[in-house]
Structures are given as structure tokens and as C-alpha cells.
Amino acid sequence: MEFSENLLYSKEHTWLKVEGNTAIIGITEFAQSELGEIVYVELPNVGQSFAADEVFGSVEAVKTTSDLFMPVAGKVIEVNEALVQKPELVNTDPFGTAWLIRIEIKNQSEINNLLTSGQYNDMVGK
């Protein structure tokens, strides 16, 4: 199981790559492996704002649907449109081409509530 050292993680199995006052968000390899084959991804519109822990979208697998929770408060500034046509990218490249959204972070201090790769690894027991 892959855990990138330069990412932060939420307890709801999303990762963040912080770049100044913006962040790229995706779901973790652990989450996609637990869900199974992803067949649909629902993402928010650019310009929408969300509080930390608020649902911002969902992923649908063959057997289940799972909500996506915002790891930190922010405004959506970009959405990965490729996932509309190819949701299976979440299964094959969750840390690369299958990023979900890019946000403008509203409150930088919320980043301190996220997990390091080691903490996330301990949480999922891998």
C-alpha cells in the first residue's frame, strides 16, 4: 500500500497535497481498494465552498457508494473533469491522474488536524 511522505491524510481517507494556499485532494489507495471498482465519481462545481468534514461529492463502486468529505475548509478552484469520462482512474492512479479537486484553503490552521503518512498508515493498519 502506497503512502506518500509529501501528502497529508484525513481520517475519512482523503489525501491533500498542500501548495501554498491551495491544495489538491484525492482519495487514498486504501479507500479505493476497500471500495473496489469505481464506476462513477460525483464532484462539486468550481466556485463552491465547503466546511471541513462537509460532504463535497461521492464515489460509486460496483457494490457501494461512499461520500467524500472535505478535509479542510475551502473553495473549489478546479475539478478533475477526466474522472467524469474515466472514473476507473481512481483505482489505477489514486495519487496521480485521479486527483479529485483543487481548493483554495480557507483556514491554514486546519491543516494541523490532518495525519502524516505514518499516522495514516497506523490508522489503517497496513
N, C-alpha and C positions, 0 to 999 in steps of 0.2 A: 504494500500500500504506500502510495506516494504522499509525503508531507513536505511541502516546500518551506525552507527556513525563512524565505523573504516574504511570506504571507502571514496574515493573522486569520484566526478562525473564530466562528461563533459556536455556541452550544447547539444551534439549530442547523449545523452542518453547511454553512456557507463560508467561503473564504474571501478575504479582502487583500487587494494589493494597493497599498496607500501610495499616492504620488502627489505630494504636497497637500493641497486642499481638496483633492479628488481621490476617488478610489474605484477600482474595478472590482466587481462582485461576481462570484460564481458559486456553484455547489461543489462540494468536496468529492473526491474519488470514493470515499467511504459511503456517502449518501447515494451516489449514482449506482454503486454496486449493490446496496441494500434495496433500492427501488427496482432494479432490473432494467429491461429495455425501455428507454424513454421514447414515447410516440408523439408527444405534444408538449410545447412549452408556451405558457401564457405570461407575457411580460407587460409592464406598465408603459404608459406613453411618456415621451420626453416632456419634461416640464412638471411632471407630478412630483409631489413631495411626500415623504413618509417619515414617521417617527421610528425610533429604534424599536425593534420587536414587532412592528406592524407588518401585516401580510402585503407583499408587493407583487406577487404573482404565484404561479403554480407550475409544477411539472407533472405530467401524466405518464404513467408507465402502463404496461400491459395489464397489470393486476391492481394498481392503486393510483391515487392522485395525492400529491403532497404539496402543501402550501410552502411558499418561500417567504422567509421572514427577514426583514431589513436588519442587518447587524448594527448599524448606526443610523442616526437621523440624517437625511439628505434629500437632495433634489436630483431627479434623474436627468442627466445631460446627454446620454447616449444609450441606445438599446441595440443588442446584437441581433440584427434582422436575419442573419444567416440561420438562426435557430428556428425561425418560422418554417423555412423550407427543409431544414435538416436537423430536427430535434435530436436525432441519434448521435450528433456530435458530443452531446453531454456524456454519453457512455464512452466515447473513444478518446476525447481530449478535454476532460473537465477543467484542467488548469491552463488551457491554451485557447484554441479557437472557440471553445464553448463557454467563454465568459458570458454572463447574463446582461449586466448593466454597468454603466459608469455613472457615478454620482458626484455631486459637489457636496462635500461633508459639511453638515450644519454645525456640529459641535465636536471639535477635535478631541475633547476630553473623553468622549465616549469610546474612543479607540482603546483607552486603558482597560475597558471592561472585556476586551477580546482575549482570546487564548493564543499563546505561542504554538508553534508546531509541536513542541514537546508536550505541552499541556493538552492539546487536542488529541495527540497520539495516546496519552494516558487515559483520556476520557473514553475513547472508542475501544481501547484495549487491544490495539494492533501493534 
